[in-house]
Amino acid sequence: MNDMNTTIDLSALDHDRFKSWPNDQDYCVTCGLCSSDCPASGIDDFDPRKLVRMVGLGMKDEIIETRWSWVCTLCGKCQNVCPMGVQIPSMVRQIRSMRDRDATPGILHKGLETAIQSGNNLGLPREDFIFILEDVAEEIAEEPGFEGFKVPIDKQGAGLLTTIHNKLVNTHTEDLKHWWKIFHAAGEDWTVSSINWEGTNWGYFTGDDERMKIMTERIVEQMDRLEVKNLLWPE
């Protein structure tokens, strides 16, 4: 990011660089509604309205290098209140897609690489995944009213397939119980796939559309394999 006191020669900028982006960034009237509604506004001086203006001015290097597109949570509150319909979350994803993959912050790139290879962001083997699910199911079965409870893994023709967030089989296994108890109480006919079960699509979060599609297609493939028509994708 340039220092706020740096003078920028606007004539040297490429105002048409991102004209093809379908985000309507040139309609921004800098009203500030996006900034006032953004939960991340102010973090590292992040201001959605400034980011939109930088895109409109074609400041490619600056928008790629800044952390602003990664501070954004993609919650969509900005777009919801924008009177001009500027699609800021979509714009942020496009900015993220221009960042060199190895420079993607945190564990996102590594996790996505692992997911492409193994079917989940953790690289958790199928047998370990099944062991964790069955262990949680046994704990539920020990509670009053849930005697005999079992987790239906790879059930053919179930009414509902549910994906699983990787943290639920890593650090938050207790959170698996809430959905499962609801299914049990409602008499839902449900199942979990033992492969490609990952419910967190880091291709989406990193702006990697190609791999986002791969992850999404894998879920669809499990629905076809198990002949399930309905999907619950909590993430």
C-alpha positions as semicolon CSV with decimal commas, in nm:
position;residue;x (nm);y (nm);z (nm)
1;M;0,000;0,000;0,000
2;N;0,122;0,347;-0,079
3;D;0,166;0,584;0,211
4;M;-0,143;0,805;0,253
5;N;0,075;1,113;0,195
6;T;0,211;0,987;-0,136
7;T;0,094;1,181;-0,441
8;I;-0,035;0,958;-0,721
9;D;-0,034;1,074;-1,082
10;L;-0,385;0,972;-1,192
11;S;-0,292;1,013;-1,558
12;A;-0,041;0,731;-1,517
13;L;-0,308;0,488;-1,397
14;D;-0,494;0,248;-1,623
15;H;-0,858;0,336;-1,557
16;D;-0,978;0,074;-1,803
17;R;-0,773;-0,215;-1,660
18;F;-1,067;-0,378;-1,479
19;K;-1,352;-0,257;-1,699
20;S;-1,433;-0,617;-1,788
21;W;-1,496;-0,712;-1,425
22;P;-1,873;-0,764;-1,368
23;N;-1,874;-0,583;-1,035
24;D;-2,005;-0,238;-1,135
25;Q;-1,717;-0,074;-0,944
26;D;-1,744;0,241;-1,156
27;Y;-2,092;0,309;-1,017
28;C;-1,955;0,366;-0,665
29;V;-2,055;0,708;-0,528
30;T;-1,832;0,675;-0,217
31;C;-2,133;0,716;0,011
32;G;-1,964;0,510;0,283
33;L;-2,255;0,276;0,359
34;C;-2,035;-0,025;0,285
35;S;-1,766;0,097;0,523
36;S;-2,012;0,169;0,803
37;D;-2,171;-0,176;0,773
38;C;-1,850;-0,378;0,728
39;P;-1,749;-0,585;1,036
40;A;-1,384;-0,570;0,928
41;S;-1,373;-0,197;0,851
42;G;-1,076;-0,031;1,020
43;I;-0,863;-0,346;1,047
44;D;-0,528;-0,249;0,892
45;D;-0,712;0,070;0,785
46;F;-0,935;-0,141;0,562
47;D;-1,215;0,055;0,398
48;P;-1,430;-0,123;0,133
49;R;-1,501;0,207;-0,040
50;K;-1,129;0,274;-0,083
51;L;-1,074;-0,073;-0,224
52;V;-1,350;-0,019;-0,479
53;R;-1,195;0,313;-0,579
54;M;-0,852;0,152;-0,622
55;V;-1,004;-0,107;-0,855
56;G;-1,177;0,169;-1,050
57;L;-0,842;0,346;-1,091
58;G;-0,673;0,027;-1,210
59;M;-0,421;0,014;-0,924
60;K;-0,336;-0,352;-0,985
61;D;-0,011;-0,386;-0,788
62;E;-0,151;-0,203;-0,487
63;I;-0,470;-0,409;-0,459
64;I;-0,279;-0,736;-0,497
65;E;-0,018;-0,647;-0,237
66;T;-0,251;-0,504;0,027
67;R;-0,397;-0,731;0,296
68;W;-0,736;-0,563;0,254
69;S;-0,887;-0,830;0,029
70;W;-0,787;-1,091;0,290
71;V;-0,919;-0,887;0,583
72;C;-1,261;-0,897;0,415
73;T;-1,484;-1,178;0,545
74;L;-1,694;-1,203;0,226
75;C;-2,003;-1,170;0,445
76;G;-2,179;-0,957;0,181
77;K;-2,316;-0,690;0,415
78;C;-2,152;-0,421;0,204
79;Q;-2,325;-0,536;-0,114
80;N;-2,655;-0,561;0,070
81;V;-2,652;-0,193;0,166
82;C;-2,486;-0,052;-0,147
83;P;-2,736;0,175;-0,327
84;M;-2,551;0,126;-0,657
85;G;-2,534;-0,252;-0,643
86;V;-2,153;-0,274;-0,645
87;Q;-2,064;-0,640;-0,598
88;I;-1,780;-0,598;-0,351
89;P;-1,748;-0,964;-0,235
90;S;-1,715;-1,077;-0,596
91;M;-1,457;-0,806;-0,654
92;V;-1,259;-0,919;-0,349
93;R;-1,253;-1,277;-0,478
94;Q;-1,116;-1,158;-0,811
95;I;-0,845;-0,962;-0,632
96;R;-0,754;-1,271;-0,431
97;S;-0,732;-1,476;-0,749
98;M;-0,455;-1,247;-0,875
99;R;-0,234;-1,311;-0,573
100;D;0,043;-1,565;-0,633
101;R;-0,080;-1,892;-0,483
102;D;0,228;-1,935;-0,267
103;A;0,162;-1,589;-0,122
104;T;-0,191;-1,680;-0,014
105;P;-0,211;-1,603;0,362
106;G;-0,218;-1,862;0,637
107;I;-0,293;-2,227;0,566
108;L;-0,547;-2,169;0,289
109;H;-0,326;-2,260;-0,007
110;K;-0,167;-2,559;0,165
111;G;-0,506;-2,682;0,284
112;L;-0,652;-2,651;-0,064
113;E;-0,361;-2,843;-0,215
114;T;-0,418;-3,115;0,044
115;A;-0,792;-3,122;-0,029
116;I;-0,734;-3,168;-0,401
117;Q;-0,506;-3,463;-0,329
118;S;-0,696;-3,628;-0,044
119;G;-1,057;-3,502;-0,054
120;N;-1,032;-3,296;0,264
121;N;-0,830;-3,000;0,393
122;L;-0,668;-3,207;0,668
123;G;-0,547;-3,494;0,454
124;L;-0,732;-3,724;0,697
125;P;-0,733;-4,087;0,580
126;R;-1,073;-4,251;0,522
127;E;-1,028;-4,506;0,800
128;D;-0,939;-4,235;1,054
129;F;-1,238;-4,027;0,945
130;I;-1,474;-4,321;0,993
131;F;-1,320;-4,400;1,333
132;I;-1,381;-4,044;1,454
133;L;-1,743;-4,041;1,334
134;E;-1,821;-4,375;1,494
135;D;-1,653;-4,271;1,818
136;V;-1,871;-3,958;1,838
137;A;-2,178;-4,169;1,759
138;E;-2,095;-4,403;2,047
139;E;-2,083;-4,106;2,284
140;I;-2,427;-3,996;2,166
141;A;-2,562;-4,348;2,212
142;E;-2,467;-4,329;2,581
143;E;-2,703;-4,036;2,636
144;P;-3,066;-4,090;2,747
145;G;-3,302;-4,103;2,452
146;F;-3,032;-4,187;2,199
147;E;-2,974;-4,551;2,283
148;G;-2,851;-4,746;1,985
149;F;-2,763;-4,434;1,785
150;K;-2,529;-4,495;1,493
151;V;-2,390;-4,265;1,226
152;P;-2,509;-4,374;0,879
153;I;-2,196;-4,365;0,664
154;D;-2,235;-4,414;0,287
155;K;-2,601;-4,506;0,318
156;Q;-2,748;-4,571;-0,024
157;G;-3,066;-4,382;-0,113
158;A;-3,079;-4,169;0,204
159;G;-3,297;-3,861;0,200
160;L;-3,018;-3,620;0,290
161;L;-2,641;-3,600;0,248
162;T;-2,453;-3,371;0,485
163;T;-2,098;-3,245;0,437
164;I;-1,865;-3,193;0,731
165;H;-1,641;-2,898;0,816
166;N;-1,287;-3,028;0,868
167;K;-1,260;-2,874;1,215
168;L;-1,550;-3,093;1,330
169;V;-1,331;-3,400;1,298
170;N;-1,023;-3,225;1,428
171;T;-1,077;-2,986;1,720
172;H;-1,456;-2,949;1,749
173;T;-1,592;-3,305;1,745
174;E;-1,853;-3,212;2,007
175;D;-2,018;-2,986;1,749
176;L;-2,100;-3,287;1,533
177;K;-2,350;-3,400;1,793
178;H;-2,588;-3,105;1,752
179;W;-2,680;-3,179;1,389
180;W;-2,693;-3,552;1,447
181;K;-2,925;-3,521;1,745
182;I;-3,158;-3,300;1,543
183;F;-3,161;-3,557;1,261
184;H;-3,236;-3,832;1,511
185;A;-3,515;-3,641;1,683
186;A;-3,671;-3,545;1,350
187;G;-3,652;-3,899;1,215
188;E;-3,442;-3,775;0,923
189;D;-3,305;-4,030;0,678
190;W;-2,950;-3,901;0,634
191;T;-2,597;-4,003;0,556
192;V;-2,234;-3,890;0,542
193;S;-1,994;-3,979;0,263
194;S;-1,672;-4,149;0,369
195;I;-1,480;-3,981;0,085
196;N;-1,468;-3,622;-0,042
197;W;-1,673;-3,514;0,259
198;E;-1,505;-3,174;0,302
199;G;-1,758;-2,899;0,357
200;T;-1,515;-2,607;0,355
201;N;-1,431;-2,498;0,003
202;W;-1,108;-2,300;0,027
203;G;-1,111;-2,263;-0,349
204;Y;-1,398;-2,020;-0,297
205;F;-1,224;-1,828;-0,021
206;T;-0,897;-1,790;-0,212
207;G;-1,053;-1,693;-0,545
208;D;-0,938;-2,016;-0,711
209;D;-1,244;-2,086;-0,926
210;E;-1,097;-2,393;-1,096
211;R;-1,037;-2,574;-0,771
212;M;-1,358;-2,441;-0,621
213;K;-1,541;-2,621;-0,902
214;I;-1,344;-2,941;-0,842
215;M;-1,442;-2,942;-0,474
216;T;-1,806;-2,869;-0,557
217;E;-1,821;-3,136;-0,827
218;R;-1,690;-3,393;-0,580
219;I;-1,985;-3,331;-0,350
220;V;-2,222;-3,372;-0,644
221;E;-2,047;-3,696;-0,734
222;Q;-2,113;-3,831;-0,384
223;M;-2,479;-3,743;-0,416
224;D;-2,490;-3,938;-0,742
225;R;-2,293;-4,231;-0,600
226;L;-2,520;-4,264;-0,298
227;E;-2,835;-4,169;-0,491
228;V;-2,920;-3,885;-0,254
229;K;-3,132;-3,597;-0,383
230;N;-3,099;-3,345;-0,098
231;L;-2,781;-3,181;0,032
232;L;-2,708;-3,003;0,359
233;W;-2,387;-2,803;0,313
234;P;-2,351;-2,624;0,649
235;E;-2,039;-2,431;0,543
